[in-house]
């Protein structure tokens, strides 16, 4: 769980930039469940 916290933190900004520009709004919505799981 501790290893998932930092990994998700780095994945949030990194995936938010390329995913939002490379993929449509359908991708960012898929990341929502990931953030909820970390919370």
C-alpha positions in Angstrom: 0.0 0.0 0.0 2.9 2.3 0.8 4.5 1.6 -2.5 1.2 2.3 -4.3 0.9 5.8 -2.8 4.1 7.3 -4.4 3.5 5.4 -7.6 0.0 6.8 -7.9 1.2 10.3 -7.1 3.7 10.2 -9.9 1.2 8.6 -12.2 -1.4 11.2 -11.6 0.4 14.2 -13.1 2.3 12.1 -15.7 -0.9 10.4 -16.9 -2.9 13.6 -16.7 -0.7 15.4 -19.2 0.0 12.8 -21.9 -3.3 11.0 -21.5 -5.3 14.2 -21.7 -3.4 15.4 -24.8 -2.9 12.0 -26.4 -6.2 10.4 -25.6 -9.7 11.7 -25.4 -11.7 12.7 -22.3 -12.5 9.0 -21.9 -9.0 8.3 -20.6 -9.0 10.8 -17.7 -12.3 9.4 -16.6 -10.7 6.0 -16.3 -8.1 7.5 -14.0 -10.8 8.6 -11.6 -11.3 5.1 -10.1 -7.6 4.9 -9.6 -7.5 8.1 -7.5 -10.5 6.9 -5.5 -8.7 3.7 -4.8 -5.7 5.6 -3.4 -7.9 7.8 -1.2 
